[in-house]
Amino acid sequence: MASTPSSQTPTKSVAADLIKQTNILLQTLLNFFNVPIIVTDDRGNGLRTAQVNISNSQTPSQQIVLENLKRRSIIILNTGTQNCYIGELGVSTATGFLIKPNTALTLDKSQGALYGISDNSAGTTLNIIEE
């Protein structure tokens, strides 16, 4: 049985550094593409959070959360300065549910993907927590 030289054996610190670098790369890609991704385990346990910036320049609208068949509830808080509207794909300011600045929308048993659009190109920020 051949032994591996100690210089080629990965250490815990090397593995931890690799994981950290991978996470940094993934976060950089997500920020560049402005794609909200909420990581869940296979059982849908725990809380997941995200922060999403939306504007009215997204055509037809921007996805703010992915479909999650194990979601029990979701809270969407508008922490920005502009109104936003939430709904299905293609939501508009005329068809969406209005969330004013510093106001939240809570949905129980909503498992589908949700989309959003804001009043103007300045956009607004949504903080999201789901269980």
C-alpha positions as CSV (number, residue, x, y, z in Angstrom):
1,M,0.0,0.0,0.0
2,A,1.5,3.3,-1.1
3,S,1.6,6.1,1.3
4,T,0.9,9.7,0.4
5,P,3.7,12.2,1.2
6,S,2.7,14.5,4.0
7,S,3.2,17.5,1.7
8,Q,0.4,16.2,-0.5
9,T,-2.0,15.4,2.3
10,P,-4.6,18.2,2.6
11,T,-5.0,19.6,6.1
12,K,-8.1,20.9,7.8
13,S,-6.9,24.5,7.3
14,V,-6.4,23.9,3.6
15,A,-9.9,22.5,3.3
16,A,-11.3,25.4,5.3
17,D,-9.5,27.9,3.0
18,L,-10.9,26.1,-0.1
19,I,-14.4,26.3,1.2
20,K,-14.0,29.9,2.1
21,Q,-12.7,30.8,-1.3
22,T,-15.5,28.8,-3.0
23,N,-18.1,30.7,-0.9
24,I,-16.5,34.1,-1.8
25,L,-16.6,33.2,-5.5
26,L,-20.2,32.0,-5.3
27,Q,-21.2,35.2,-3.5
28,T,-19.4,37.4,-6.1
29,L,-21.2,35.6,-9.0
30,L,-24.6,36.0,-7.2
31,N,-24.0,39.7,-6.6
32,F,-22.8,40.2,-10.2
33,F,-25.9,38.6,-11.7
34,N,-28.2,39.9,-9.0
35,V,-29.8,36.5,-8.6
36,P,-31.5,35.8,-5.2
37,I,-30.7,32.2,-4.2
38,I,-31.8,30.8,-0.9
39,V,-30.0,27.6,0.1
40,T,-32.1,25.0,1.8
41,D,-31.4,21.5,3.1
42,D,-33.3,18.6,1.6
43,R,-35.9,18.7,4.3
44,G,-36.7,22.4,4.1
45,N,-35.7,23.0,7.7
46,G,-34.6,26.2,9.2
47,L,-34.9,29.9,8.3
48,R,-33.5,31.3,5.1
49,T,-32.8,35.0,4.5
50,A,-32.0,37.1,1.5
51,Q,-31.8,40.7,0.5
52,V,-32.9,41.7,-3.0
53,N,-32.8,45.0,-4.9
54,I,-35.5,45.5,-7.4
55,S,-36.4,48.3,-9.8
56,N,-38.8,48.9,-12.6
57,S,-36.1,48.3,-15.3
58,Q,-36.6,44.5,-15.0
59,T,-38.7,43.2,-17.8
60,P,-41.3,41.9,-17.1
61,S,-40.4,41.7,-13.4
62,Q,-37.6,40.3,-11.2
63,Q,-37.8,37.0,-9.4
64,I,-37.3,37.6,-5.7
65,V,-37.7,34.1,-4.3
66,L,-37.6,30.7,-5.9
67,E,-40.3,28.1,-5.7
68,N,-40.0,26.1,-2.5
69,L,-42.5,23.3,-2.0
70,K,-41.4,23.0,1.6
71,R,-41.9,26.7,2.5
72,R,-44.3,27.3,5.4
73,S,-44.2,31.0,5.5
74,I,-42.4,34.0,4.1
75,I,-42.0,37.7,5.2
76,I,-41.0,40.3,2.7
77,L,-40.0,43.7,4.2
78,N,-39.6,46.7,2.0
79,T,-36.6,48.5,3.6
80,G,-36.1,50.8,0.7
81,T,-37.6,54.2,-0.1
82,Q,-39.9,53.3,-3.0
83,N,-43.1,51.3,-3.3
84,C,-42.8,47.8,-4.6
85,Y,-45.4,45.3,-6.0
86,I,-45.3,41.6,-5.5
87,G,-47.0,38.9,-7.5
88,E,-46.5,36.2,-10.2
89,L,-44.2,36.3,-13.2
90,G,-45.0,39.5,-15.2
91,V,-46.3,41.4,-12.1
92,S,-46.7,45.1,-12.7
93,T,-47.5,48.2,-10.6
94,A,-51.1,47.7,-11.8
95,T,-51.4,44.0,-10.9
96,G,-49.1,43.5,-7.9
97,F,-49.7,43.6,-4.2
98,L,-48.4,46.9,-2.9
99,I,-45.7,47.0,-0.2
100,K,-44.9,50.5,0.9
101,P,-41.5,51.5,2.4
102,N,-41.0,50.1,5.9
103,T,-43.9,47.8,5.5
104,A,-44.0,44.0,5.4
105,L,-46.0,41.3,3.6
106,T,-46.4,37.9,5.3
107,L,-47.6,34.9,3.4
108,D,-48.4,31.6,5.0
109,K,-48.2,28.4,2.9
110,S,-47.1,30.3,-0.3
111,Q,-44.8,27.9,-2.1
112,G,-44.5,29.4,-5.6
113,A,-41.9,31.7,-7.0
114,L,-42.5,35.4,-6.3
115,Y,-41.7,38.3,-8.5
116,G,-41.4,42.0,-7.8
117,I,-41.1,45.5,-9.4
118,S,-40.8,48.9,-7.9
119,D,-42.4,52.3,-8.8
120,N,-39.3,53.7,-10.5
121,S,-35.8,53.0,-11.7
122,A,-34.3,54.1,-8.3
123,G,-35.5,50.8,-7.1
124,T,-36.0,49.5,-3.5
125,T,-34.5,46.9,-1.2
126,L,-36.4,43.9,0.1
127,N,-35.4,41.8,3.1
128,I,-36.8,38.3,2.9
129,I,-37.1,35.6,5.5
130,E,-38.7,32.2,4.9
131,E,-39.3,29.1,6.9
